[in-house]
Amino acid sequence: MLAIITGATKGIGRAITYSLANKGYDLAICSRNLRDLKEIKEDLEKKYPKINVLAKDTDMRKKEDVLAFSKEILSKFDTVDVLVNNAGVFISGLTHTEEEGALEFMIETNLYSAYYLTNALLPAMLNQHSGHIFNMCSIASKIAYPNGGSYSISKFALYGYTKVLREELKDKGIKVTAILPGATWSHSWAGVDLPKERLMEANDIALLIANALELSSSACIEDIIVRPQLGDL
Ligand SMILES: NC(=O)c1ccc[n+]([C@@H]2O[C@H](COP(=O)([O-])OP(=O)(O)OC[C@H]3O[C@@H](n4cnc5c(N)ncnc54)[C@H](OP(=O)(O)O)[C@@H]3O)[C@@H](O)[C@H]2O)c1
């Protein structure tokens, strides 16, 4: 069984990667930083010697990078069982004052990344008549909030894409799940002065994915909305 996780070296993606390694999945992971990828690949292979790990530096904004990643996945593994479209960036701001190019940057990273990779891998999943796609949306996919800016636009769009995919794939044996987390400790919250318990742990999101994978083939969790116990920040 193969799980593909984008943005796997930090935060939520890293927690998902270790959780699925622990469940015995082979892994295909990516991020933009080759040193981080080497470190995580070595660590995974040491801790889980039975699994195969493909770690490829890939800028998920760039279609040619995504296609090279998918080509290598399809040449090295026989099945595509789990795809977690997790890579994403958050830049806060107001749509009318944020830095020029913020919308394009976040649409490319948070939406096109998932669209390119899913399209490249779907023929294999359709052929198998199985697979499970998780798109890492956000509470910002559902509600606008101050300083959400173009991040919120990109996450609304990713959620919309997820709903379209679900409709397209429900009779093809492929599950599609939108994950909509609230604030979760990760690299993107580094240096924020808040008590630990105010945010969720990245491992909470990993646990939700692991649990969703336990359901029978006749059940699909469509949306996972999860917030800190104390609510949104
Ligand atoms: N943390 C939260 O509170 C929260 C809440 C809701 C939703 N989310 C979503 O959850 C996902 C993960 O967030 P996180 O907080 O865990 O972020 P993070 O700690 O900043 O990690 C992001 C990961 O994505 C990679 N990445 C970023 N841009 C990339 C690109 N263009 N191509 C390939 N990899 C890329 C990063 O590695 P490199 O930088 O080395 O490429 C890193 O591995 C994102 O989609 C985010 O929007 C997060």
The ligand as a Gaussian input file, in Angstrom:
#p B3LYP/6-31G(d) Opt

LIG

0 1
 N       -1.345000      24.844000      10.951000
 C       -2.603000      25.287000      10.899000
 O       -3.078000      25.975000      11.801000
 C       -3.468000      24.911000       9.719000
 C       -4.845000      25.062000       9.821000
 C       -5.653000      24.724000       8.733000
 C       -5.081000      24.233000       7.590000
 N       -3.724000      24.100000       7.512000
 C       -3.174000      23.580000       6.245000
 O       -2.424000      22.415000       6.518000
 C       -1.371000      22.290000       5.567000
 C       -0.039000      22.122000       6.299000
 O        0.154000      23.274000       7.095000
 P        1.250000      23.367000       8.249000
 O        0.737000      24.368000       9.209000
 O        1.640000      22.021000       8.712000
 O        2.425000      24.061000       7.420000
 P        4.017000      24.067000       7.622000
 O        4.411000      23.620000       8.988000
 O        4.461000      25.398000       7.136000
 O        4.496000      22.937000       6.570000
 C        4.206000      23.087000       5.215000
 C        4.851000      21.958000       4.443000
 O        4.577000      22.165000       3.045000
 C        5.815000      22.287000       2.324000
 N        5.598000      23.207000       1.216000
 C        5.267000      24.509000       1.254000
 N        5.183000      25.009000       0.003000
 C        5.472000      23.999000      -0.841000
 C        5.564000      23.885000      -2.254000
 N        5.377000      24.939000      -3.065000
 N        5.896000      22.690000      -2.784000
 C        6.117000      21.610000      -1.992000
 N        6.044000      21.651000      -0.644000
 C        5.722000      22.841000      -0.076000
 C        6.829000      22.756000       3.386000
 O        8.162000      22.419000       3.051000
 P        9.118000      23.457000       2.238000
 O        8.803000      24.829000       2.736000
 O       10.512000      22.994000       2.542000
 O        8.753000      23.269000       0.793000
 C        6.369000      21.941000       4.586000
 O        6.844000      20.610000       4.512000
 C       -1.433000      23.538000       4.689000
 O       -2.158000      23.264000       3.518000
 C       -2.197000      24.523000       5.571000
 O       -2.867000      25.510000       4.822000
 C       -2.902000      24.424000       8.533000

